[in-house]
Amino acid sequence: MQNFDGRIDIQIDTFLKNDQSASLEVPRVSIDDLTPKRFHHEFQRPGKPVIITGALGKAAPLQIETVVALVGDHEVPVRNYGALRFTRPKTEWKKYCEMQIRKIKDYCDLLLNGVAKQEHMYLALVEMGNTPLRSVIGPGIDLIAERTGLQKEEPNDVNLWMGPSGHIEPLHFDGLDGTLSQFRGSKKVSLFRPGLSSSLYPFKINSGLPPTFSQPYIDKPDFKTFPNLRKALAERQNVILNEGETLYIPLGWWHEVEALGDDYIASVNRFWKVAPVWRIALAPRAGAFYILSKLMSKTIK
Ligand SMILES: O=C(O)CCC(=O)C(=O)O
């Protein structure tokens, strides 16, 4: 059983202070200093996370009023985790979350009146490519494509994430390269390299939860149930992603994302082709998902 009492928090604080996470820094690079050649050699080819600054320009901060004016009437799926889910061990969850269809403007009301925070409701991964909001959030992402040489993984374009401060999107990895761009507010992103996967205890296939998600809570670790988690935590990389910044998350890197501040955040992510394709061998678990998705879309070459 997961222990949620105060004693364990104190032990964790002491543990985290003594670990090596402070020395594992993710570099920041200005968009002006990037060329496709540099990005490919320093970051994409070796599969190294990097924070890109200055790409989003005046589009950040993206205000809720702009979102409501441009796409308020769009109906989208909203993740509803419920007030109690994060008080229970993830191993007791029956499914990842409930999904509700809402108009974006109605979700924004819930963000402003505190209900979204109380009920852990998150507007996540909502495609905005064919909407009027693209004209605001798209140019920064297009600039990133131009300066990094990253190539969009069709058919996805720009995905909107909006949520209350304090929300934590649980630790998981993706089967593609990704960027997360902070259009309003800031986020804390905890990163773990793909080689640490077994120490992060992914859910088993057929457990009801996706095998791309990790079972333990990394900030309330239960070392009795998950003893090897210590190894992963010793290499945790914490990033504060500020408004206007973009984090490159290579294929297979585990990431947990916490919304900071005291009201709401807005972010946009984009998935990119993995290049060179042999990189899937460096992240075998994510590579398996990559190959599976290619087979399913019948585009494997
Ligand atoms: O921002 C978040 O809450 C999660 C983002 C994410 O998982 C991603 O960009 O891959």
Ligand as a Chemical Component Dictionary entry (heavy atoms), coordinates in Angstrom:
data_LIG
# 
_chem_comp.id                   LIG 
_chem_comp.type                 NON-POLYMER 
_chem_comp.pdbx_formal_charge   0 
_chem_comp.three_letter_code    LIG 
# 
loop_
_chem_comp_atom.comp_id 
_chem_comp_atom.atom_id 
_chem_comp_atom.alt_atom_id 
_chem_comp_atom.type_symbol 
_chem_comp_atom.charge 
_chem_comp_atom.model_Cartn_x 
_chem_comp_atom.model_Cartn_y 
_chem_comp_atom.model_Cartn_z 
_chem_comp_atom.pdbx_ordinal 
LIG O1 O1 O 0 1.521 19.482 -20.547 1  
LIG C1 C1 C 0 1.087 18.430 -20.131 2  
LIG O2 O2 O 0 0.324 18.357 -19.163 3  
LIG C2 C2 C 0 1.504 17.142 -20.770 4  
LIG C3 C3 C 0 2.201 17.365 -22.080 5  
LIG C4 C4 C 0 2.743 16.123 -22.672 6  
LIG O3 O3 O 0 2.613 15.037 -22.158 7  
LIG C5 C5 C 0 3.482 16.222 -23.929 8  
LIG O4 O4 O 0 3.687 17.326 -24.439 9  
LIG O5 O5 O 0 3.909 15.152 -24.439 10 
# 
loop_
_chem_comp_bond.comp_id 
_chem_comp_bond.atom_id_1 
_chem_comp_bond.atom_id_2 
_chem_comp_bond.value_order 
_chem_comp_bond.pdbx_ordinal 
LIG O1 C1 DOUB 1 
LIG C1 O2 SING 2 
LIG C1 C2 SING 3 
LIG C2 C3 SING 4 
LIG C3 C4 SING 5 
LIG C4 O3 DOUB 6 
LIG C4 C5 SING 7 
LIG C5 O4 DOUB 8 
LIG C5 O5 SING 9 
# 
